[in-house]
Amino acid sequence: MHGDTSGRVSIAISVSYDADPELVRDVLLECAREHPLIMPFPEPKVFFIEFGASALDFRLIGYLADVGTGYG
């Protein structure tokens, strides 16, 4: 971080097995793109991680200009 306060935030999300994975991805990306602290570049990403014990597990990755704001 030498002089650069930018960083990545990673959020785990679990949804019902009944959920449409493409819709989940689209909604998560829309939320990230509309959030004022998430930078437009690099673009936010959503990854399907696994079929969990009772849910579909996703991970949302976004980038912040100042990682100090990510804990507020």
C-alpha positions, -999 to 999 in steps of 0.1 A, spaced: 0 0 0 30 23 -1 12 56 -8 -18 39 -24 -49 34 -4 -69 15 -30 -78 -21 -23 -101 -49 -28 -132 -59 -9 -145 -95 -10 -180 -104 1 -193 -139 4 -230 -144 -5 -251 -175 -1 -285 -180 -18 -311 -206 -20 -307 -236 -43 -339 -223 -59 -323 -190 -70 -314 -184 -106 -276 -181 -107 -275 -157 -136 -300 -134 -119 -280 -136 -87 -249 -125 -106 -267 -97 -124 -282 -83 -91 -249 -85 -73 -231 -67 -102 -258 -40 -103 -255 -34 -66 -217 -31 -68 -218 -8 -98 -243 15 -81 -225 17 -48 -207 50 -45 -175 36 -29 -169 8 -55 -146 20 -83 -158 14 -119 -123 1 -129 -113 -25 -123 -148 -37 -127 -166 -56 -99 -167 -93 -105 -190 -121 -92 -178 -157 -89 -198 -189 -83 -177 -206 -56 -195 -239 -48 -227 -258 -41 -227 -253 -3 -243 -276 23 -276 -257 20 -270 -229 -5 -253 -217 -36 -221 -198 -26 -210 -167 -45 -182 -142 -40 -185 -105 -50 -152 -87 -56 -151 -49 -58 -123 -23 -56 -123 7 -33 -103 39 -38 -96 40 -1 -97 7 18 -102 26 50 -138 34 39 -146 -3 35 -149 -9 72 -174 20 77 
